[in-house]
């Protein structure tokens, strides 16, 4: 543990919270983070770090230490969600109607800036380089790939990220070895039947019946075709069918999501969904067209990196802070950074009933216990310092 990092993070706590609240008041959706990018650039300039603006939004900066060594990347996401903020009393409530930082990305950005400033203070002691990645468009799972395509991972030896997590108690941090977030795919099924008069179903092929049968029957894909010890989810979240009460629908469009941790299970789910849709449609005399789009990969923490993070948590905050949270079937495009580079992703608990911060992510009342941000900022900084110190050339 570097004591100076701890002091610097704590010293900058008020500035960090003020910055987070500024972002919260001015949320910007994916690929629209113009003001956010500008504010991050301003702060990086204030602490003496040169940075590169990404296209169309996003920022990357580097701190080269006083001693040679490897490169570790720290990542924070910046985008907000198309969610209406429901709090009536929050002093820093969103000023952009229908847009809200309902997932904690404002806190992530502020924490990483605090960590960057703390690391600048120990520059001469650093054995290598820290790269700071401020990523756009996580919520639509496009930002990480775009940043990687623009070279942010070139030369990186290890990567670390953090997510504020309202479903974990305040003063807890989780960084398990292995699965953390699931892969997240999108599936669309288009059934085509033969429309007609609602009073003459015998002359038609009812697409609504086909679609309904698919929604019910396809649940057997998870319950009967996947290993019960391998978590999997198939949810149909949208069904668009029919035009009028007495018209038999010719078309039905279903949209859903598929979640898994094991790539082989992921592939099997896609194959089974296609088979169910096509065979079921044929049974009713209809046809099916399935579009399956792979989204984020599963976030799988590399063992050495996760164990380093766990050790840092215990050394700095105490054993009682280290929390073993179950993997979540939510998605996270941090997974793209881990495809070719070892690293890990930590969850910092922010749930506190007394401060009303236990609302689910993406809810209109979501908020962050800002005391958790000190833990997150120091974890960012201490992880980078420890990795570079313990992994020389």
C-alpha positions in Angstrom: 0.0 0.0 0.0 1.2 3.5 -0.9 0.3 5.8 2.0 0.7 9.0 -0.1 -1.9 7.7 -2.6 -4.4 7.2 0.3 -3.8 10.7 1.6 -4.1 12.3 -1.9 -7.3 10.5 -2.7 -8.9 11.6 0.5 -7.6 15.2 0.1 -9.3 15.4 -3.3 -12.6 13.9 -2.1 -14.6 17.1 -2.2 -13.4 18.0 -5.7 -14.3 14.4 -6.8 -17.8 14.6 -5.5 -18.4 18.0 -6.9 -17.2 16.8 -10.4 -19.5 13.8 -10.1 -22.5 16.0 -9.3 -21.7 18.3 -12.2 -21.8 15.3 -14.6 -25.0 14.1 -12.9 -26.7 17.4 -13.6 -25.6 17.3 -17.2 -26.1 13.6 -18.4 -25.3 12.8 -22.0 -26.3 9.6 -23.9 -24.0 7.3 -25.7 -21.9 8.9 -28.4 -23.3 12.3 -27.3 -20.8 12.8 -24.4 -19.4 16.1 -25.8 -19.6 18.2 -22.6 -18.5 15.2 -20.5 -15.4 14.8 -22.8 -14.6 18.5 -22.5 -14.9 18.4 -18.7 -12.6 15.4 -18.5 -10.0 17.1 -20.7 -10.2 20.2 -18.5 -9.5 18.2 -15.4 -6.7 16.2 -16.9 -5.1 19.4 -18.0 -5.5 20.8 -14.5 -3.5 17.9 -13.0 -0.8 18.1 -15.7 -1.7 15.2 -18.0 -1.8 15.5 -21.8 -4.6 13.6 -23.4 -6.0 12.5 -26.7 -9.6 13.0 -27.7 -11.1 10.0 -29.3 -13.7 9.9 -32.1 -16.4 11.0 -31.7 -16.2 11.1 -27.9 -14.0 9.7 -25.2 -10.5 10.5 -23.8 -7.3 8.6 -23.2 -4.3 10.0 -21.2 -1.0 8.6 -20.0 1.2 9.0 -17.0 4.8 7.9 -17.5 6.5 7.0 -14.3 10.0 7.9 -13.2 11.2 4.4 -13.6 10.8 2.1 -16.6 8.3 -0.7 -16.5 5.1 -2.1 -17.9 1.8 -0.4 -18.8 -1.4 -0.8 -16.9 -4.7 0.6 -18.1 -7.5 1.9 -15.9 -11.0 2.3 -17.4 -14.1 4.3 -16.5 -17.2 4.8 -18.6 -19.0 8.1 -19.1 -22.4 7.8 -20.7 -25.9 8.2 -19.2 -29.2 6.5 -19.9 -32.5 7.5 -21.5 -34.2 7.4 -18.1 -36.3 10.1 -16.4 -34.9 10.9 -13.0 -37.7 10.5 -10.4 -36.1 12.1 -7.4 -37.7 15.4 -6.4 -35.3 16.4 -3.7 -31.8 15.7 -5.1 -29.9 19.0 -5.3 -28.0 17.9 -8.4 -30.9 16.3 -10.2 -30.5 15.9 -14.0 -31.3 19.1 -15.9 -31.8 17.1 -19.1 -35.3 15.7 -19.2 -35.4 12.0 -20.0 -31.7 11.6 -19.5 -30.0 10.4 -16.3 -26.9 8.9 -14.9 -28.8 5.9 -13.6 -25.9 3.5 -13.5 -23.1 5.3 -11.8 -20.9 6.2 -14.8 -20.7 9.8 -13.4 -19.1 8.3 -10.3 -16.7 6.1 -12.3 -15.4 9.1 -14.2 -14.9 11.2 -11.1 -13.2 8.3 -9.3 -10.7 7.8 -12.1 -9.9 11.5 -12.3 -9.2 11.4 -8.5 -7.0 8.3 -9.0 -5.1 10.0 -11.8 -4.4 13.1 -9.7 -3.2 10.9 -6.8 -0.9 8.9 -9.1 0.6 12.1 -10.5 1.8 12.9 -7.0 3.8 9.7 -6.9 5.0 9.8 -10.5 8.7 9.5 -9.6 8.0 6.2 -7.7 6.0 4.6 -10.6 7.8 1.7 -12.3 6.1 2.1 -15.7 3.1 3.8 -17.3 -0.5 4.2 -16.3 -3.0 4.7 -19.1 -6.4 6.3 -18.2 -9.3 5.4 -20.4 -12.5 7.4 -20.2 -14.9 5.5 -22.4 -18.1 6.5 -24.1 -21.1 4.4 -25.1 -20.9 1.5 -22.7 -24.7 1.5 -22.3 -25.1 0.5 -26.0 -22.1 -1.8 -25.8 -20.2 0.0 -28.6 -17.7 2.2 -26.8 -15.1 -0.3 -25.7 -14.7 -1.8 -29.2 -14.4 1.7 -30.7 -11.7 2.7 -28.2 -9.8 -0.4 -28.9 -10.0 0.1 -32.6 -8.4 3.6 -32.0 -5.5 2.0 -30.2 -6.1 2.5 -26.5 -5.0 -1.0 -25.6 -1.8 -1.0 -27.7 1.1 -1.9 -25.5 -1.0 -2.5 -22.4 0.0 -5.4 -20.2 -2.9 -5.3 -17.7 -6.3 -3.6 -17.5 -8.5 -2.8 -14.5 -12.0 -1.4 -14.2 -14.5 -0.6 -11.5 -18.3 -0.5 -11.3 -20.2 1.1 -8.5 -22.8 -1.5 -7.4 -26.0 -0.5 -5.5 -26.9 -4.2 -4.9 -23.9 -4.6 -2.6 -23.7 -3.0 0.8 -21.7 0.2 1.3 -18.1 -0.5 2.5 -17.8 -3.7 0.5 -15.7 -4.5 -2.6 -15.9 -7.6 -4.7 -13.3 -8.9 -7.3 -13.8 -12.6 -7.7 -11.7 -14.8 -9.8 -13.6 -16.0 -12.9 -17.1 -14.9 -14.1 -18.4 -11.5 -13.1 -20.7 -10.3 -15.8 -22.5 -12.4 -18.5 -22.3 -12.2 -22.3 -25.3 -10.1 -23.5 -26.8 -10.8 -26.9 -29.8 -9.6 -28.8 -32.2 -11.8 -30.7 -35.1 -10.8 -33.1 -37.6 -13.3 -34.4 -39.9 -12.4 -37.2 -42.8 -14.8 -37.8 -44.9 -14.5 -41.0 -48.2 -16.2 -41.3 -51.3 -15.4 -43.4 -53.6 -12.7 -42.2 -57.4 -12.4 -42.6 -60.7 -11.9 -40.9 -60.8 -12.6 -37.2 -64.1 -14.5 -37.7 -62.4 -16.9 -40.2 -59.3 -18.3 -38.5 -59.5 -21.5 -40.5 -58.5 -19.5 -43.6 -55.5 -17.9 -42.0 -52.2 -18.6 -40.3 -52.3 -16.6 -37.1 -48.8 -15.1 -36.4 -49.9 -14.1 -32.8 -50.5 -17.8 -32.0 -47.1 -18.8 -33.4 -45.4 -16.0 -31.4 -47.2 -16.9 -28.2 -46.3 -20.6 -28.5 -42.7 -19.6 -29.2 -42.4 -17.4 -26.0 -43.7 -20.3 -23.9 -42.0 -23.2 -25.6 -38.6 -21.6 -25.9 -38.2 -21.5 -22.2 -37.4 -25.2 -22.4 -34.2 -24.2 -24.1 -32.8 -23.1 -20.8 -34.6 -25.6 -18.6 -34.0 -28.7 -20.8 -31.1 -28.0 -23.2 -28.5 -26.3 -21.1 -26.5 -27.8 -18.2 -28.3 -26.7 -15.0 -24.8 -25.9 -13.5 -24.2 -23.4 -16.3 -26.3 -20.2 -15.8 -28.2 -19.0 -18.9 -31.1 -16.6 -19.5 -33.4 -16.2 -22.5 -35.9 -13.3 -22.1 -38.4 -12.1 -24.7 -38.9 -8.5 -23.7 -40.9 -7.2 -26.6 -43.7 -8.6 -28.9 -45.2 -6.5 -31.7 -48.1 -8.3 -33.3 -51.5 -7.4 -34.7 -53.2 -4.3 -36.0 -56.9 -4.6 -34.9 -59.2 -6.6 -32.6 -60.9 -8.5 -35.5 -57.9 -8.9 -37.8 -55.7 -12.0 -37.7 -52.1 -11.0 -37.6 -49.9 -11.9 -40.5 -46.7 -10.7 -38.9 -45.2 -10.9 -35.4 -41.9 -9.5 -34.3 -40.2 -10.6 -31.0 -37.1 -9.1 -29.4 -35.2 -10.6 -26.6 -31.9 -11.0 -24.9 -29.7 -14.0 -24.2 -27.2 -14.2 -21.3 -24.5 -16.8 -20.5 -21.0 -17.1 -19.0 -19.8 -20.0 -21.0 -19.1 -19.4 -24.7 -20.2 -22.9 -25.6 -23.5 -22.4 -23.8 -23.9 -19.1 -25.7 -23.5 -20.8 -29.1 -25.9 -23.6 -28.1 -28.5 -21.1 -27.1 -28.3 -19.4 -30.5 -28.6 -22.7 -32.4 -31.5 -23.8 -30.2 -33.4 -20.5 -30.6 -33.1 -20.7 -34.4 -34.3 -24.3 -34.4 -37.2 -23.7 -32.1 -38.4 -20.7 -34.2 -38.1 -22.4 -37.6 -39.6 -25.7 -36.5 -42.4 -24.1 -34.5 -43.3 -21.8 -37.4 -43.4 -24.8 -39.8 -45.8 -26.7 -37.4 -48.3 -23.9 -37.8 -47.7 -23.3 -41.5 -45.8 -20.1 -40.9 -42.2 -19.1 -41.5 -39.5 -17.7 -39.2 -36.6 -15.4 -39.7 -34.1 -15.1 -36.8 -31.5 -12.4 -36.4 -29.0 -13.1 -33.6 -26.6 -10.3 -32.7 -23.7 -11.0 -30.5 -23.2 -8.3 -27.9 -20.7 -8.1 -25.1 -18.6 -11.1 -24.1 -18.7 -12.4 -20.6 -16.4 -10.5 -18.1 -14.1 -13.2 -16.8 -11.5 -12.0 -14.3 -8.0 -13.4 -14.8 -6.9 -15.1 -11.6 -3.6 -13.3 -10.8 -5.2 -9.9 -11.4 -8.3 -10.6 -9.3 -6.1 -12.0 -6.5 -4.0 -8.8 -6.6 -7.1 -6.7 -6.3 -8.3 -8.8 -3.4 -5.0 -8.5 -1.6 -5.0 -4.7 -2.1 -8.6 -4.5 -0.6 -7.6 -6.5 2.4 -4.4 -4.6 3.0 -5.9 -1.1 2.6 -9.5 -1.4 3.8 -9.5 -4.6 5.9 -10.7 -8.2 5.4 -14.3 -7.3 6.3 -14.5 -5.1 3.2 -13.7 -7.9 0.8 -17.0 -9.3 -0.4 -17.7 -12.3 -2.6 -20.6 -11.3 -4.7 -22.3 -13.7 -7.0 -21.8 -13.2 -10.8 -24.5 -11.1 -12.4 -26.2 -11.8 -15.8 -26.0 -8.1 -16.6 -23.7 -7.2 -19.4 -20.5 -5.0 -19.4 -18.4 -4.1 -22.4 -15.3 -4.0 -20.3 -15.2 -7.6 -21.5 -13.7 -6.4 -24.8 -10.6 -5.1 -23.0 -10.1 -8.6 -21.5 -10.1 -10.5 -24.8 -6.4 -10.1 -25.4 -5.1 -8.6 -22.1 -5.1 -10.0 -18.6 -7.0 -7.9 -16.0 -10.0 -7.8 -13.8 -13.2 -5.9 -13.0 -14.2 -4.9 -9.4 -17.5 -4.0 -7.9 -17.6 -1.3 -5.2 -20.7 -1.5 -3.0 -22.9 1.6 -2.7 -26.1 0.3 -1.2 -27.2 2.2 1.9 -30.8 2.2 3.1 -30.2 5.3 5.2 -29.2 7.3 2.1 -31.8 5.6 -0.2 -29.0 4.3 -2.5 -30.3 0.7 -2.8 -32.3 1.2 -6.0 -31.5 -1.0 -8.9 -29.2 0.3 -11.6 -31.2 1.9 -14.5 -34.0 2.9 -12.1 -35.2 6.5 -12.1 -34.4 6.7 -8.3 -30.9 5.2 -8.6 -28.2 7.2 -6.7 -24.8 6.6 -5.3 -23.6 6.7 -1.7 -20.7 9.1 -2.4 -18.7 7.8 0.5 -18.1 4.7 -1.7 -16.3 6.8 -4.2 -13.2 7.3 -2.0 -12.9 3.5 -1.9 -13.2 3.3 -5.6 -10.7 6.0 -6.4 -8.1 4.6 -4.0 -8.6 1.1 -5.4 -8.0 2.4 -8.9 -4.8 4.1 -7.8 -3.4 1.4 -5.6 -4.1 -1.3 -8.1 -2.1 0.5 -10.8 0.8 1.3 -8.4 0.9 -2.3 -7.0 0.7 -3.9 -10.5 3.6 -1.8 -11.8 5.7 -2.4 -8.7 5.2 -6.1 -8.6 5.5 -6.8 -12.4 8.8 -5.3 -13.5 10.1 -5.8 -17.0 
